Amino acid sequence: GYDQTRDIALLRISRTDLPTLSPAAASRQGDFVFIVGRSPNPLRPTVNTGIISATDRWKKSAVQTDAEMNYGNVGGPLLTLRGEIVGVTCHIRPREAWGQSSGVGFATKIGEIENQLPDLKAGKKVLLKERAFLGIQVGEGEPEMNGIQIGQVIPGSPAETAKMLPGDVIAEADGKKIEQWDQLLSLLEKKKPGDPLRFKVQRKSKGKWEEKEFNVRLGALPRGN
């Protein structure tokens, strides 16, 4: 079976006498880790080192690491210095629709994979859905008003078409208060490309905050992102 949402596939191996890795205990930000990869010579694996730069990413299913990822080590294990497995590294592109990857990568947590094993063993196939796309990036720092501040609007995106601007503070979406980015992401995950999404936004103009409303027709996130 395979799960495209977690970038994981399960293969059947006929041998039973192979060594296995022990799962790591709870990982902490700053822990040293390394990724084992492959080279053109299967007898000479590669090793890239780094730290866990963030935990509990992507709905707490992944960890973030600054260990360098490339074509040869994606899909390899992310390991502690004791050789315990933290997770399995995921595919990443150096450039995405919203900007660069900034040199970080992600690994699906081993516990998340273990939870999926019964379905994978049964041959279940989970495909990526076409996801709704708004086209904004997070702003840095705390916004002056309650809500989440837009740092960048992606050119050609539905947000730009609706005339949303960097610096705007999103206070509500579909009538729900938005105080954290995770709330907006959870809402977007329930939407489909083409769905409408209504926003209440605070915009600063000539030193004063004004409330504005935007009706956005969501687009489709480019494939592979």
C-alpha positions in Angstrom: 0.0 0.0 0.0 1.0 3.7 -0.2 -0.1 7.0 1.2 0.7 10.0 -1.0 -0.3 12.5 1.8 2.6 11.2 4.0 4.9 10.3 1.1 5.1 6.7 2.4 4.9 3.3 0.7 5.1 -0.2 2.2 7.0 -2.9 0.4 6.9 -6.7 1.1 10.3 -8.3 1.6 10.4 -12.1 1.7 13.4 -12.4 4.1 12.8 -12.4 7.9 16.3 -12.4 9.3 17.1 -8.7 8.6 18.0 -6.2 11.4 15.5 -3.5 12.2 15.8 0.0 13.7 14.3 0.9 17.1 12.0 4.0 17.2 13.3 7.0 18.9 11.8 8.4 22.0 10.1 11.9 21.9 12.3 14.2 19.8 13.2 17.7 21.0 14.1 20.8 19.1 17.8 21.1 18.8 18.5 17.3 18.9 21.3 16.2 16.5 20.1 13.9 13.7 21.4 12.4 10.5 19.9 11.1 7.3 21.2 8.0 5.5 20.9 8.1 1.8 22.1 6.3 -1.3 24.7 7.0 -4.0 25.2 5.4 -7.4 27.2 2.7 -5.6 24.8 0.8 -3.3 27.7 -0.3 -1.1 28.5 3.4 -0.3 25.6 5.1 1.4 25.7 8.8 2.2 25.2 10.5 5.5 24.0 14.1 6.0 23.8 15.7 9.5 21.8 18.5 11.1 19.4 19.1 13.9 15.7 18.9 14.5 14.7 22.5 13.9 11.0 22.1 14.7 8.8 19.4 16.0 5.1 18.7 15.5 4.8 20.1 12.0 2.0 19.3 9.5 -0.7 18.6 12.1 2.0 17.1 14.4 2.8 14.3 11.9 6.3 15.5 10.9 9.5 17.0 12.2 11.5 19.6 10.5 15.3 19.3 10.0 18.1 21.4 8.5 20.0 18.3 7.5 20.6 18.6 3.8 18.1 16.7 1.6 18.7 15.7 -2.0 17.4 13.1 -4.5 19.7 10.4 -3.0 18.6 10.6 0.6 14.9 11.4 0.4 13.0 8.4 1.6 15.9 7.5 3.9 15.6 7.3 7.7 16.2 10.3 9.9 18.2 8.9 12.8 19.4 10.0 16.3 23.0 9.7 17.2 22.2 6.4 18.8 20.9 5.0 15.5 17.2 5.2 16.5 14.7 6.1 13.8 12.9 9.5 14.2 11.1 9.2 10.9 11.3 8.9 7.1 12.3 11.9 5.0 9.8 13.4 2.5 10.2 14.7 -1.0 11.0 18.4 -1.2 11.5 20.9 -4.0 14.0 23.7 -3.8 11.4 26.1 -5.2 7.7 26.0 -4.6 4.7 28.1 -5.8 5.0 30.3 -2.7 8.8 30.7 -2.6 11.9 28.8 -1.6 12.2 25.9 0.8 14.9 27.8 2.8 17.1 24.7 3.1 14.8 22.8 5.5 13.2 19.5 5.0 10.6 17.2 6.7 10.4 13.7 7.9 7.2 11.8 8.6 7.3 10.7 12.3 7.9 7.0 12.8 4.9 6.8 15.1 2.7 8.3 12.4 3.9 5.6 10.0 3.4 2.8 12.5 -0.2 4.0 13.0 -0.7 3.6 9.2 0.8 0.1 8.9 -2.5 -1.9 9.2 -3.9 0.0 6.3 -0.7 -0.2 4.3 -0.4 -3.9 4.9 -4.0 -4.3 3.7 -3.0 -2.7 0.4 -4.8 0.6 1.0 -3.9 3.4 -1.4 -4.4 7.0 -0.3 -4.1 9.6 -3.1 -3.5 13.3 -2.8 -6.6 15.4 -3.2 -6.6 18.5 -5.3 -6.2 21.2 -2.6 -7.6 24.7 -2.4 -5.2 27.5 -2.9 -5.5 31.0 -1.5 -2.0 32.4 -2.1 -0.7 34.3 0.9 2.3 33.9 3.2 2.6 34.5 6.9 3.8 37.9 8.1 6.6 38.3 10.6 6.0 39.6 14.1 2.8 40.2 16.0 0.0 42.1 14.2 -1.3 45.3 15.9 -4.9 44.1 15.5 -6.3 40.8 16.5 -5.9 38.2 13.8 -3.2 37.0 11.5 -1.1 39.3 9.3 -0.4 38.7 5.6 3.3 39.0 4.9 3.2 38.4 1.1 0.5 37.9 -1.5 1.6 35.5 -4.3 1.4 37.1 -7.8 -1.5 35.7 -9.9 -3.1 34.0 -6.8 -6.8 34.2 -5.8 -5.8 36.5 -3.0 -4.2 39.0 -5.4 -7.2 38.8 -7.7 -9.4 39.7 -4.7 -7.0 42.7 -4.0 -5.8 41.5 -0.6 -2.5 43.2 0.3 0.6 42.5 2.4 0.0 44.0 5.9 -3.7 43.1 5.9 -4.8 41.4 9.1 -7.3 38.6 8.6 -9.8 38.7 11.5 -12.5 36.3 10.2 -13.0 33.7 7.5 -16.4 32.4 6.7 -17.7 34.0 9.9 -15.2 32.3 12.1 -12.6 34.3 14.1 -9.0 33.7 13.0 -6.4 34.1 15.6 -3.7 31.6 14.4 -2.5 30.4 11.0 -3.4 26.8 11.9 -7.1 27.9 12.1 -7.0 29.3 8.5 -5.1 26.2 7.2 -7.7 23.9 8.8 -10.5 25.9 7.1 -8.7 25.7 3.7 -8.3 22.0 4.0 -12.1 21.6 4.1 -12.5 23.6 0.9 -12.2 22.6 -2.7 -10.8 24.6 -5.6 -13.5 26.9 -6.9 -15.2 27.3 -3.5 -15.9 30.8 -2.2 -14.3 32.1 1.0 -15.4 35.3 2.7 -12.9 37.3 4.7 -13.1 40.2 7.2 -9.8 42.0 7.1 -8.3 45.0 9.0 -6.2 47.3 6.7 -4.2 50.3 7.9 -4.7 53.4 5.8 -3.2 56.8 6.6 -2.5 55.6 10.2 -6.0 54.3 10.8 -7.3 50.7 10.7 -10.3 50.1 8.4 -12.4 47.0 8.2 -12.8 45.5 4.7 -14.5 42.4 3.3 -13.3 40.2 0.6 -15.0 37.4 -1.3 -12.3 35.1 -2.7 -12.8 32.3 -5.2 -10.2 29.7 -4.2 -7.9 28.2 -6.9 -6.1 24.8 -7.0 -2.7 24.3 -5.4 -0.2 23.4 -8.1 0.5 19.7 -8.3 3.5 18.4 -6.3 3.2 21.2 -3.7 
